[in-house]
Amino acid sequence: MTGKEAHQLTWDKDRSVCYALAFSRDSKLLACGGFGGLWLWDPTNGKLLWESQKSEAYVQAVAFSDDGCLVAALYEHSLDVFEVDSGKEIHLQSLKMTASAISFAPDGRTLLLGLHADRTSSGLSGCAHFVDLATGEVFAKLAGHEQEAKRFAFSPKGKVLASADADATVLLWDSAAHKPPPLAVKKHSADDLQRLWADLSADDAVAAHRAFWTFVANSDAAMLTIKDKLKLAIADGEQVQKLIQELDDDDFEVRSRATGELEDLGELASDALRKAAGKTELPEVQRRLKDLLDRLEAFPVSGERLRALRAMRLLDQIGTADAREVLERMAMGGATSRVTIAAKAALERLKAR
């Protein structure tokens, strides 16, 4: 570290002021909340990945889930939770009381919400709500602060919760006593499972979120589906090299066809595309490779690649021996593939539990 400025993140400052900042645990993402919305940045290059605008409201706090797959924005009277990869909202909750703090529990399912002082017959008291993101329901409440809870912190494995209020009091809680209730297990037909698998690739993030937690609740059925559906993020090397060579073909139609097939391969060809981009000096090939890599790295993610990333998080949440086995297989894909990286990160989190 040199102490020098790395990047300057800019947006329309006449429209918004930044009130809240949060890094993802791996430091690869930075969320900025301000008046009028939420902005997600790549701090390594200063690139804005996506934004969510909300007029006439300002973000008081932002927080990432431990796996970096979700980001929450706390407005004065509402809570928004977004899926990072798609940039889509998966949960919106209106608040009757003004909120002041949010924090994800390490389980990836629970969000803790600190509310301003609640008027009771005995006076004012701060309170905190445990929100189950699988159902959107509040399943537990904590009361004990005389002022509003301003900050939360979970111990690494989530067994202890610390909460601090505006009256300089910190309370420690046994968070293991506040676990979300078991999800309802339901028998699903083969057609049901196919629909759920299709929903995991949907642009409708709410539908994908429902499918995600339905699979978690029915983990045995989920594993049967996932094992058959997921593809290792690596492609036939000879085929990819042939397509890359055709990017410089004299025939425009051949070049266009090769570009289209490489785009269809997506992350399966990511390693080879990056290697070729670093070697070639041919302008036409450089341009086409850059365009392909830009599309690969683009946010938000969609389609099959989004489903694969959702599946990595799903396997992490299921956490069984079968889930680990599939993650280990997916972790053998191309080194620069987002799916491979997500599989490796999920395995590391499972080891730490």
Beta strands, then each sheet from edge to edge (+ up, - down):
strand 1: 18-23
strand 2: 30-42
strand 3: 47-64
strand 4: 70-75
strand 5: 78-83
strand 6: 89-94
strand 7: 99-104
strand 8: 110-120
strand 9: 123-132
strand 10: 137-143
strand 11: 149-154
strand 12: 160-165
strand 13: 170-174
sheet 1: 1+ 2- 3+ 4- 5+ 6-
sheet 2: 7+ 8- 9+ 10-
sheet 3: 11+ 12- 13+
end
